[in-house]
């Protein structure tokens, strides 16, 4: 499945138990996500989109939009590997 912001936002809403989500809201500061929430979200996104997000990268992902961009970048790199 091709990653899209709408799907990652939906997954974020479900994981955090929210009715709505601004994809630019800070996951920790604005939405009060805890580290376990972020780890579970990342695990779900990795499984859904067949990507791997390095553990050291997780703290740098601040919003659902940044998570989407990271996944999209990985999918693009996988689709067009370097020569």
C-alpha positions as CSV (number, residue, x, y, z in Angstrom):
1,X,0.0,0.0,0.0
2,X,1.2,3.5,-0.9
3,X,1.5,5.7,2.2
4,X,-0.7,8.8,2.3
5,X,-1.2,11.4,4.9
6,X,-4.9,10.6,5.4
7,X,-4.2,7.0,6.4
8,X,-1.3,7.9,8.7
9,X,-3.5,10.6,10.3
10,X,-6.3,8.0,10.8
11,X,-3.9,5.6,12.4
12,X,-2.6,8.3,14.7
13,X,-6.2,9.2,15.7
14,X,-7.0,5.6,16.5
15,X,-3.8,5.1,18.4
16,X,-4.2,8.2,20.5
17,X,-8.0,7.8,20.9
18,X,-8.8,11.1,19.2
19,X,-11.9,12.2,17.2
20,X,-10.0,14.6,14.9
21,X,-6.4,15.4,14.2
22,X,-4.5,18.3,12.8
23,X,-1.6,16.5,11.0
24,X,0.7,19.3,12.1
25,X,-0.1,19.0,15.8
26,X,2.9,18.0,17.9
27,X,2.3,14.4,19.0
28,X,3.8,14.8,22.5
29,X,3.4,18.5,23.3
30,X,-0.1,19.1,21.8
31,X,-1.7,15.6,21.8
32,X,-0.1,14.3,25.0
33,X,1.2,11.1,23.3
34,X,3.4,9.0,25.6
35,X,6.4,7.0,24.5
36,X,4.4,3.8,24.4
37,X,1.8,5.5,22.2
38,X,4.6,6.5,19.8
39,X,6.2,3.1,19.7
40,X,2.8,1.4,19.0
41,X,2.0,3.9,16.3
42,X,5.4,3.4,14.6
43,X,5.0,-0.4,14.8
44,X,1.5,-0.2,13.2
45,X,2.8,2.1,10.5
46,X,5.8,-0.1,9.8
47,X,3.5,-3.1,9.5
48,X,0.9,-1.4,7.3
49,X,3.4,0.1,4.9
50,X,6.2,-2.5,5.0
51,X,8.9,0.0,6.1
52,X,11.3,0.0,9.0
53,X,11.8,3.2,11.1
54,X,15.1,3.2,13.0
55,X,14.7,3.5,16.8
56,X,16.9,6.6,16.9
57,X,14.6,8.2,14.3
58,X,11.5,7.9,16.4
59,X,12.2,10.8,18.8
60,X,12.8,13.2,15.8
61,X,9.2,12.5,14.4
62,X,7.1,15.3,16.0
63,X,3.9,15.2,13.9
64,X,1.7,12.9,11.9
65,X,2.8,14.8,8.8
66,X,6.5,14.2,9.6
67,X,5.7,10.5,10.1
68,X,4.0,10.4,6.8
69,X,7.0,12.2,5.1
70,X,9.4,9.7,6.7
71,X,7.4,6.7,5.4
72,X,6.9,8.3,2.0
73,X,10.7,8.9,1.7
74,X,11.4,5.3,2.6
75,X,8.9,4.0,0.1
76,X,10.4,6.2,-2.6
77,X,13.9,5.0,-1.8
78,X,12.8,1.4,-1.9
79,X,11.0,1.9,-5.2
80,X,14.0,3.5,-6.7
81,X,17.1,2.1,-5.1
82,X,20.4,3.9,-5.6
83,X,22.6,2.5,-8.3
